[in-house]
């Protein structure tokens, strides 16, 4: 269901849902949020993606050494070829992703965690695609952290107020 929402409030909700783990692991959260108007979004799918990305970022810092764990959230709204595109980045300074795992990261069943099931990122990329958007990742490699970018075109029709 599409409704008019503030992206900053959705991010606050996702952070609240991860608050216990973030506090327990002393993760600093830095935000660089654009001053966005209310946008027509699917609250439940977007929350699913954000909660998972923040949780994964927290887990990625378990193996990092020599630095304070930090997650950075960035939002922006850009005009690309006459279309408004919402971009949300979740970046961490954690263990990074080996190049050989970047291609398989969103595959169903792929996991690098001992107790992982390989469904989280796969369900996120599927949700992003169902909304007409995309979910991508970049990492310079092991020890270099990772940045996940969710992008979605913003449509104005069919908004429930």
Secondary structure, 3 states (H helix, E strand, C coil): CEEEECHHHHHHHHHHHCHHHHHHCCCEEEEECCCCCCEEEEHHHHHHHHHHHHHHHHHHCCCCCCCCCEEEEEEEEEEECCEEEEEEEEEECCCCCCHHHHCCCCCCCCCCCCCCCCCHHHHHHHHHHHCCCEEEEECCCCCCCEEEEEEEECCCCCCEC
